[in-house]
Amino acid sequence: MILRFVVYRKSFWERGLASAYFDPSKVTPAILTAYRQASRVKGWDVGLLRFTRFRITGGLGIFGLLKRAWQQGMSQADPTLTEKLAASNKPVTILHGVNDPVIPARNSQVLSGAVGGEFVAYDSCGHNVQEEWHQKFVQDVTRFVSNRILKDS
C-alpha cells in the first residue's frame, strides 16, 4: 500500500514536522521517533483508513448516506458544533500558535469569540503548541483547569 511506504519513511516525518513547527530545530530525534512509532504497529494503516471513512460517513454505506442526505434536506438543519458549544455555557480556552501553517490562528480566534471562550496566542509558534512551548502550554492548561473547571465545580 502506498500509505505504508510513504509513512514508514523517516523523511516523511522530518519534512512534515519541520513544516508544522515555527522553529524546525525544535523537532528533536525523540519527537521524530515518537511520531514514527504509530506507523510501526501492525494494521495501523487499515485502522486509519477505517477511522477516516467512519468520520466521513458515520459508518453508513452509500444508501444510508443518500437516505441521511434526503432526510436532512427535508428537515431543519441541526445546530453546528459551534452553536452547541456556545449554548452549553461551558468554559473554553483555545491555545494556538500564531505562525501555524496548518490552521490559521485567526480561525481559532474567531471560534473562541463565537463560543464565548478565551483565545491564547503563542508567538513564534507553529501547529504543535504542546510541543514547541510545552512549559507555557502546561501552565496555561493548569491555569484553565484550576480557574475555570475546578473553581466552577
N, CA, C and O of each residue as an XYZ file, in Angstrom:
612
protein
N       0.841     -1.178      0.000
C       0.000      0.000      0.000
C       0.894      1.252      0.000
O       1.911      1.291      0.693
N       0.521      2.241     -0.756
C       1.312      3.462     -0.882
C       1.413      4.188      0.460
O       2.463      4.731      0.802
N       0.316      4.194      1.213
C       0.312      4.876      2.510
C       1.414      4.325      3.408
O       2.147      5.094      4.030
N       1.537      3.013      3.480
C       2.589      2.393      4.299
C       3.962      2.844      3.849
O       4.791      3.251      4.663
N       4.198      2.771      2.557
C       5.509      3.114      2.006
C       5.898      4.542      2.359
O       7.035      4.800      2.754
N       4.961      5.467      2.219
C       5.246      6.879      2.474
C       5.478      7.132      3.957
O       6.454      7.779      4.336
N       4.587      6.625      4.789
C       4.626      6.949      6.211
C       5.754      6.224      6.944
O       6.219      6.712      7.974
N       6.200      5.090      6.449
C       7.326      4.390      7.077
C       8.626      5.179      6.939
O       9.543      5.013      7.743
N       8.705      6.013      5.950
C       9.948      6.729      5.663
C      10.204      7.830      6.692
O       9.314      8.615      7.017
N      11.417      7.869      7.189
C      11.816      8.888      8.152
C      11.690     10.286      7.544
O      11.309     11.235      8.229
N      12.009     10.404      6.273
C      11.960     11.708      5.610
C      10.540     12.285      5.589
O      10.374     13.505      5.612
N       9.524     11.432      5.546
C       8.127     11.885      5.582
C       7.873     12.678      6.872
O       7.307     13.770      6.839
N       8.294     12.121      7.985
C       8.078     12.753      9.281
C       8.982     13.965      9.462
O       8.557     14.972     10.028
N      10.211     13.882      8.993
C      11.114     15.028      9.108
C      10.554     16.241      8.377
O      10.514     17.342      8.927
N      10.124     16.039      7.145
C       9.573     17.152      6.356
C       8.245     17.643      6.925
O       8.012     18.847      7.037
N       7.392     16.712      7.278
C       6.074     17.085      7.795
C       6.155     17.860      9.098
O       5.510     18.898      9.248
N       6.940     17.366     10.035
C       7.062     18.057     11.323
C       7.794     19.383     11.173
O       7.422     20.375     11.799
N       8.821     19.402     10.353
C       9.554     20.656     10.139
C       8.639     21.738      9.555
O       8.786     22.918      9.872
N       7.712     21.335      8.717
C       6.802     22.325      8.126
C       5.725     22.772      9.104
O       5.161     23.854      8.939
N       5.426     21.967     10.114
C       4.395     22.319     11.089
C       4.938     23.151     12.246
O       4.181     23.863     12.907
N       6.225     23.067     12.491
C       6.865     23.807     13.580
C       7.285     25.195     13.098
O       7.696     25.364     11.950
N       7.179     26.172     13.973
C       7.705     27.504     13.657
C       9.227     27.433     13.559
O       9.831     28.006     12.652
N       9.837     26.718     14.510
C      11.284     26.555     14.549
C      11.598     25.074     14.338
O      11.556     24.301     15.294
N      11.911     24.664     13.115
C      12.166     23.248     12.822
C      13.283     22.627     13.654
O      13.341     21.405     13.787
N      14.167     23.445     14.215
C      15.243     22.885     15.043
C      14.697     22.279     16.335
O      15.398     21.523     17.008
N      13.443     22.608     16.690
C      12.822     22.032     17.886
C      12.313     20.608     17.649
O      11.885     19.943     18.593
N      12.355     20.141     16.416
C      11.959     18.760     16.120
C      13.160     17.883     16.464
O      14.054     17.670     15.644
N      13.155     17.386     17.685
C      14.272     16.589     18.178
C      14.157     15.148     17.682
O      13.088     14.732     17.235
N      15.243     14.390     17.757
C      15.154     12.965     17.404
C      14.106     12.219     18.237
O      13.454     11.306     17.731
N      13.940     12.598     19.501
C      12.934     11.940     20.349
C      11.522     12.220     19.847
O      10.682     11.321     19.836
N      11.253     13.455     19.431
C       9.933     13.796     18.892
C       9.694     13.047     17.593
O       8.613     12.500     17.377
N      10.685     13.021     16.741
C      10.586     12.318     15.471
C      10.288     10.837     15.699
O       9.418     10.269     15.039
N      10.995     10.221     16.617
C      10.786      8.807     16.935
C       9.375      8.569     17.468
O       8.725      7.591     17.099
N       8.904      9.466     18.336
C       7.563      9.312     18.910
C       6.491      9.345     17.829
O       5.556      8.545     17.866
N       6.610     10.251     16.874
C       5.629     10.324     15.790
C       5.695      9.091     14.895
O       4.672      8.656     14.366
N       6.860      8.537     14.723
C       7.025      7.388     13.834
C       6.533      6.083     14.467
O       6.282      5.117     13.748
N       6.391      6.032     15.792
C       6.033      4.796     16.474
C       4.706      4.199     15.992
O       4.602      2.988     15.796
N       3.722      5.031     15.806
C       2.407      4.521     15.396
C       2.479      3.778     14.067
O       1.737      2.820     13.854
N       3.361      4.209     13.176
C       3.449      3.549     11.871
C       4.150      2.193     11.948
O       4.268      1.498     10.939
N       4.604      1.825     13.110
C       5.256      0.518     13.290
C       4.303     -0.534     13.852
O       4.664     -1.704     13.969
N       3.096     -0.118     14.195
C       2.097     -1.037     14.735
C       1.404     -1.750     13.582
O       0.960     -1.115     12.624
N       1.315     -3.063     13.680
C       0.689     -3.848     12.619
C      -0.776     -3.430     12.442
O      -1.540     -3.395     13.407
N      -1.153     -3.117     11.210
C      -2.536     -2.782     10.887
C      -2.907     -1.329     11.115
O      -4.076     -0.969     10.977
N      -1.930     -0.471     11.467
C      -2.246      0.932     11.733
C      -2.876      1.614     10.528
O      -3.767      2.451     10.670
N      -2.401      1.246      9.335
C      -2.880      1.910      8.124
C      -4.334      1.571      7.842
O      -5.111      2.436      7.436
N      -4.698      0.323      8.053
C      -6.091     -0.090      7.859
C      -6.972      0.609      8.899
O      -8.074      1.062      8.588
N      -6.475      0.691     10.131
C      -7.216      1.386     11.181
C      -7.424      2.849     10.855
O      -8.507      3.389     11.080
N      -6.398      3.496     10.326
C      -6.511      4.907      9.947
C      -7.531      5.096      8.832
O      -8.344      6.019      8.884
N      -7.493      4.243      7.842
C      -8.456      4.347      6.740
C      -9.879      4.110      7.230
O     -10.802      4.811      6.818
N     -10.061      3.119      8.112
C     -11.404      2.849      8.653
C     -11.896      4.022      9.504
O     -13.055      4.427      9.413
N     -11.007      4.551     10.321
C     -11.374      5.702     11.152
C     -11.785      6.877     10.273
O     -12.803      7.519     10.531
N     -11.004      7.161      9.239
C     -11.296      8.269      8.338
C     -12.629      8.044      7.633
O     -13.449      8.957      7.533
N     -12.839      6.836      7.151
C     -14.110      6.520      6.480
C     -15.282      6.723      7.434
O     -16.303      7.294      7.051
N     -15.140      6.259      8.668
C     -16.223      6.402      9.635
C     -16.490      7.869      9.942
O     -17.647      8.276     10.046
N     -15.420      8.680     10.090
C     -15.600     10.098     10.378
C     -16.336     10.804      9.238
O     -17.102     11.739      9.472
N     -16.101     10.355      8.016
C     -16.742     10.970      6.855
C     -18.175     10.474      6.688
O     -19.078     11.258      6.396
N     -18.377      9.183      6.873
C     -19.685      8.590      6.576
C     -20.542      8.306      7.793
O     -21.733      8.027      7.659
N     -19.954      8.374      8.983
C     -20.718      7.990     10.174
C     -21.000      6.505     10.202
O     -21.910      6.063     10.904
N     -20.242      5.728      9.455
C     -20.419      4.284      9.400
C     -21.494      3.833      8.420
O     -21.825      2.649      8.359
N     -22.039      4.775      7.655
C     -23.111      4.442      6.722
C     -22.555      4.017      5.370
O     -21.492      4.474      4.949
N     -23.286      3.144      4.701
C     -22.971      2.794      3.322
C     -23.579      3.832      2.396
O     -24.112      4.845      2.851
N     -23.500      3.583      1.104
C     -23.984      4.557      0.114
C     -25.480      4.837      0.269
O     -25.905      5.988      0.166
N     -26.283      3.796      0.516
C     -27.726      4.010      0.653
C     -28.052      4.748      1.947
O     -28.962      5.577      1.975
N     -27.322      4.457      3.009
C     -27.505      5.182      4.266
C     -27.151      6.650      4.128
O     -27.832      7.514      4.680
N     -26.075      6.935      3.386
C     -25.682      8.321      3.147
C     -26.735      9.070      2.339
O     -27.052     10.222      2.636
N     -27.278      8.408      1.310
C     -28.322      9.027      0.497
C     -29.583      9.286      1.322
O     -30.204     10.343      1.210
N     -29.949      8.313      2.145
C     -31.130      8.467      2.997
C     -30.928      9.631      3.976
O     -31.827     10.451      4.164
N     -29.757      9.696      4.591
C     -29.469     10.774      5.533
C     -29.505     12.134      4.828
O     -30.046     13.097      5.371
N     -28.936     12.215      3.630
C     -28.940     13.477      2.881
C     -30.365     13.896      2.553
O     -30.706     15.074      2.664
N     -31.193     12.950      2.154
C     -32.583     13.250      1.832
C     -33.326     13.735      3.077
O     -34.062     14.721      3.019
N     -33.134     13.040      4.203
C     -33.803     13.430      5.449
C     -33.353     14.817      5.910
O     -34.163     15.619      6.375
N     -32.056     15.091      5.776
C     -31.557     16.400      6.178
C     -32.114     17.502      5.275
O     -32.370     18.615      5.734
N     -32.296     17.192      4.015
C     -32.862     18.164      3.095
C     -34.317     18.454      3.398
O     -34.815     19.533      3.075
N     -35.001     17.513      4.010
C     -36.418     17.673      4.319
C     -36.654     18.264      5.713
O     -37.787     18.604      6.054
N     -35.611     18.388      6.509
C     -35.808     18.875      7.867
C     -34.951     20.117      8.117
O     -34.132     20.515      7.288
N     -35.169     20.702      9.269
C     -34.388     21.870      9.658
C     -32.981     21.405     10.039
O     -32.807     20.340     10.630
N     -32.000     22.203      9.699
C     -30.610     21.841      9.957
C     -30.333     21.747     11.455
O     -30.833     22.548     12.246
N     -29.531     20.761     11.827
C     -29.095     20.629     13.215
C     -28.151     21.779     13.547
O     -27.465     22.299     12.668
N     -28.117     22.171     14.814
C     -27.169     23.225     15.202
C     -25.730     22.756     14.951
O     -25.425     21.570     15.067
N     -24.876     23.681     14.616
C     -23.474     23.340     14.403
C     -22.804     23.085     15.753
O     -23.354     23.408     16.806
N     -21.639     22.514     15.702
C     -20.881     22.283     16.937
C     -20.599     23.609     17.638
O     -20.664     23.686     18.865
N     -20.289     24.639     16.878
C     -20.038     25.956     17.465
C     -21.281     26.458     18.187
O     -21.189     26.980     19.298
N     -22.436     26.303     17.563
C     -23.691     26.737     18.192
C     -23.990     25.934     19.456
O     -24.428     26.493     20.461
N     -23.756     24.643     19.405
C     -23.989     23.793     20.579
C     -23.053     24.184     21.721
O     -23.472     24.275     22.875
N     -21.788     24.413     21.391
C     -20.813     24.772     22.415
C     -21.138     26.134     23.025
O     -21.037     26.306     24.239
N     -21.522     27.088     22.206
C     -21.892     28.413     22.711
C     -23.094     28.325     23.650
O     -23.141     29.004     24.676
N     -24.050     27.494     23.296
C     -25.261     27.351     24.104
C     -25.009     26.585     25.409
O     -25.789     26.700     26.354
N     -23.934     25.813     25.463
C     -23.667     24.983     26.641
C     -23.157     25.781     27.833
O     -23.220     25.317     28.971
N     -22.655     26.980     27.570
C     -22.073     27.819     28.631
C     -20.923     27.132     29.356
O     -20.671     27.422     30.526
N     -20.237     26.245     28.692
C     -19.058     25.571     29.253
C     -17.837     26.438     28.993
O     -17.754     27.100     27.958
N     -16.887     26.439     29.925
C     -15.675     27.231     29.702
C     -14.832     26.648     28.574
O     -14.687     25.432     28.454
N     -14.285     27.528     27.758
C     -13.469     27.118     26.606
C     -12.226     28.001     26.555
O     -12.314     29.223     26.670
N     -11.082     27.373     26.382
C      -9.842     28.095     26.108
C      -9.201     27.435     24.899
O      -9.030     26.217     24.872
N      -8.851     28.222     23.910
C      -8.196     27.699     22.707
C      -6.780     28.244     22.666
O      -6.567     29.456     22.672
N      -5.819     27.340     22.624
C      -4.405     27.685     22.580
C      -3.922     27.462     21.155
O      -4.125     26.390     20.586
N      -3.276     28.485     20.574
C      -2.937     28.377     19.151
C      -1.645     29.115     18.826
O      -1.408     30.218     19.317
N      -0.821     28.501     18.002
C       0.405     29.136     17.535
C       0.112     30.196     16.484
O      -0.611     29.934     15.523
N       0.662     31.377     16.659
C       0.436     32.487     15.733
C       0.921     32.150     14.324
O       0.334     32.597     13.338
N       1.981     31.369     14.233
C       2.577     31.048     12.935
C       2.198     29.648     12.448
O       2.966     29.018     11.720
N       1.040     29.165     12.838
C       0.583     27.829     12.447
C       0.363     27.784     10.931
O      -0.484     28.512     10.413
N       1.119     26.934     10.209
C       0.947     26.848      8.761
C      -0.184     25.893      8.356
O      -0.545     25.829      7.181
N      -0.738     25.159      9.315
C      -1.776     24.162      9.015
C      -3.166     24.768      9.164
O      -4.001     24.651      8.267
N      -3.411     25.416     10.302
C      -4.703     26.048     10.584
C      -4.418     27.493     10.993
O      -3.725     27.721     11.984
N      -4.929     28.453     10.264
C      -4.661     29.850     10.617
C      -5.146     30.177     12.035
O      -6.242     29.783     12.434
N      -4.323     30.895     12.777
C      -4.670     31.278     14.149
C      -5.975     32.071     14.185
O      -6.719     32.005     15.164
N      -6.243     32.804     13.141
C      -7.477     33.604     13.072
C      -8.717     32.719     13.201
O      -9.719     33.137     13.781
N      -8.655     31.499     12.663
C      -9.790     30.578     12.779
C     -10.113     30.296     14.248
O     -11.277     30.319     14.648
N      -9.085     30.034     15.040
C      -9.297     29.743     16.455
C      -9.737     30.976     17.220
O     -10.520     30.882     18.165
N      -9.235     32.128     16.814
C      -9.633     33.375     17.456
C     -11.126     33.640     17.223
O     -11.845     34.028     18.144
N     -11.574     33.431     16.006
C     -12.991     33.611     15.681
C     -13.837     32.583     16.436
O     -14.882     32.926     16.987
N     -13.392     31.333     16.461
C     -14.135     30.285     17.162
C     -14.248     30.601     18.644
O     -15.333     30.482     19.215
N     -13.154     30.999     19.279
C     -13.210     31.288     20.716
C     -14.182     32.435     20.994
O     -14.897     32.414     21.996
N     -14.209     33.435     20.111
C     -15.162     34.529     20.277
C     -16.597     34.070     20.100
O     -17.492     34.519     20.816
N     -16.816     33.180     19.151
C     -18.176     32.699     18.865
C     -18.750     31.866     20.006
O     -19.967     31.816     20.186
N     -17.881     31.210     20.780
C     -18.378     30.365     21.871
C     -18.174     31.017     23.235
O     -18.416     30.396     24.270
N     -17.722     32.285     23.229
C     -17.507     32.987     24.489
C     -16.304     32.471     25.248
O     -16.277     32.508     26.479
N     -15.312     31.992     24.524
C     -14.133     31.424     25.156
C     -12.958     32.372     25.176
O     -13.044     33.522     24.745
N     -11.869     31.862     25.683
C     -10.615     32.604     25.767
C      -9.692     32.120     24.656
O      -9.623     30.923     24.377
N      -8.996     33.036     24.032
C      -8.020     32.707     22.988
C      -6.635     33.063     23.505
O      -6.384     34.202     23.898
N      -5.736     32.081     23.502
C      -4.364     32.301     23.944
C      -3.452     32.079     22.748
O      -3.361     30.973     22.215
N      -2.778     33.148     22.334
C      -1.880     33.079     21.180
C      -0.449     32.839     21.646
O       0.019     33.445     22.610
N       0.226     31.953     20.948
C       1.629     31.665     21.228
C       2.470     32.256     20.101
O       2.436     31.771     18.970
N       3.219     33.299     20.415
C       4.099     33.917     19.425
C       5.230     32.957     19.073
O       5.620     32.117     19.885
N       5.748     33.088     17.868
C       6.858     32.244     17.391
C       6.546     30.766     17.596
O       7.377     30.000     18.083
N       5.337     30.386     17.215
C       4.896     29.006     17.394
C       4.077     28.570     16.192
O       3.276     29.335     15.655
N       4.291     27.324     15.777
C       3.559     26.761     14.650
C       2.354     25.958     15.113
O       1.605     26.402     15.982
N       2.165     24.774     14.534
C       0.976     23.960     14.744
C       0.991     23.162     16.048
O      -0.068     22.822     16.576
N       2.159     22.869     16.562
C       2.268     21.971     17.720
C       2.585     22.738     18.994
O       3.694     22.646     19.521
N       1.619     23.490     19.484
C       1.793     24.322     20.671
C       2.306     23.487     21.849
O       3.223     23.904     22.557
N       1.717     22.318     22.051
C       2.050     21.480     23.199
C       3.480     20.963     23.152
O       4.011     20.528     24.175
N       4.110     21.001     21.989
C       5.487     20.546     21.869
C       6.464     21.711     21.766
O       7.542     21.672     22.359
N       6.097     22.738     21.022
C       7.005     23.860     20.820
C       7.140     24.731     22.067
O       8.214     25.270     22.337
N       6.070     24.868     22.814
C       6.072     25.679     24.028
C       5.470     24.864     25.172
O       4.523     25.303     25.825
N       6.031     23.667     25.411
C       5.419     22.729     26.355
C       5.282     23.280     27.779
O       4.278     23.006     28.437
N       6.251     24.043     28.269
C       6.130     24.555     29.632
C       5.013     25.598     29.742
O       4.222     25.561     30.684
N       4.947     26.517     28.793
C       3.868     27.514     28.790
C       2.517     26.835     28.567
O       1.517     27.223     29.171
N       2.491     25.826     27.703
C       1.265     25.071     27.452
C       0.746     24.443     28.743
O      -0.437     24.561     29.063
N       1.631     23.776     29.483
C       1.227     23.138     30.743
C       0.740     24.195     31.734
O      -0.257     23.979     32.423
N       1.423     25.324     31.813
C       0.989     26.408     32.699
C      -0.396     26.920     32.312
O      -1.251     27.125     33.174
N      -0.613     27.123     31.017
C      -1.904     27.645     30.563
C      -3.033     26.645     30.786
O      -4.130     27.032     31.188
N      -2.780     25.388     30.536
C      -3.814     24.363     30.762
C      -4.092     24.222     32.256
O      -5.247     24.103     32.665
N      -3.043     24.236     33.065
C      -3.217     24.151     34.526
C      -4.028     25.333     35.034
O      -4.925     25.167     35.861
N      -3.711     26.532     34.540
C      -4.453     27.735     34.929
C      -5.928     27.608     34.539
O      -6.816     27.920     35.332
N      -6.179     27.146     33.312
C      -7.549     26.990     32.838
C      -8.318     26.001     33.714
O      -9.435     26.280     34.149
N      -7.711     24.852     33.966
C      -8.392     23.835     34.776
C      -8.631     24.352     36.194
O      -9.718     24.178     36.744
N      -7.626     24.979     36.779
C      -7.765     25.495     38.148
C      -8.806     26.610     38.247
O      -9.655     26.605     39.138
N      -8.726     27.559     37.324
C      -9.593     28.750     37.414
C     -10.973     28.582     36.794
O     -11.923     29.238     37.220
N     -11.095     27.726     35.811
C     -12.374     27.638     35.084
C     -13.106     26.323     35.303
O     -14.336     26.295     35.266
N     -12.385     25.243     35.527
C     -13.039     23.939     35.673
C     -13.247     23.621     37.157
O     -14.377     23.419     37.601
N     -12.162     23.580     37.910
C     -12.264     23.210     39.329
C     -12.968     24.269     40.148
O     -13.714     23.943     41.071
N     -12.743     25.530     39.826
C     -13.363     26.631     40.563
C     -14.865     26.656     40.345
O     -15.619     26.990     41.258
N     -15.308     26.305     39.137
C     -16.734     26.334     38.802
C     -17.490     25.096     39.259
O     -18.718     25.062     39.187
N     -16.769     24.069     39.733
C     -17.487     22.832     40.118
C     -17.748     22.752     41.594
O     -18.337     21.779     42.064
